[in-house]
């Protein structure tokens, strides 16, 4: 198993439950090589596939990736088309392999605006996921952290108006139940490659006490050793969650 290759027994016991990643740098990776940006997204999708399989081997329970933000619609139409085509291909491949690899797929974001074929594939993968018990891969597509919080607040307001709850009943625990990530633990570690050091509207609610790991490596260049380095960095940190110890 990969985890014994990279981690000691004591380190394995401290393996993060939930790891998230901002898949940044695909376009720059391609530009550096004189390739169209779309080639970078193709390389990045392959890195995503390998990363998910590696997380499964390590025994990580949840792996959340930022695939397409609500702001990414502003990109050139051809680039958006390629990203969606790659997403469709990934889902078709996932349908073929999810049972064998015991990987579940979940989706954060407003998928109602996606192509009808994609919506059906998403529904299909979610159906297959109900029979799996392994790594849960959360794919954030047409997702934005601010939009997610606004959605949760709107749902809570509707519950108040309908009389199901009172305004005083609204707590952060209640709002968490309205998030896409309901029933999923917050990420322990968020990995951001690409050299940028910002959150980019990703998991704003869930990352309140997440540990961040930044690297100059571009997403398509991320290999097993890079993820191991990020995880070991996490293991060496003292998480106090606002306390003194």
Secondary structure, DSSP 8 states (H G I E B T S, - for coil): -HHHHHS-HHHHHT--SEEEEE---HHHHHHHTT--HHHHHHHHHHHHHHHHHHHHHHT-SEEEEEEEEGGGGGS-HHHHHHHHHHHHHHHHHHHHHHHHHT-EEEEES-GGGS-HHHHHHHHHHHHHHTT--S-EEEEEEEE-HHHHHHHHHHHHHHHHHHTSS-GGG--HHHHHTTSTTTTS---SEEEE-SS--S-TTSSTTTTTT-EEEE-SS-GGG--HHHHHHHHHHHHTS---TTS--
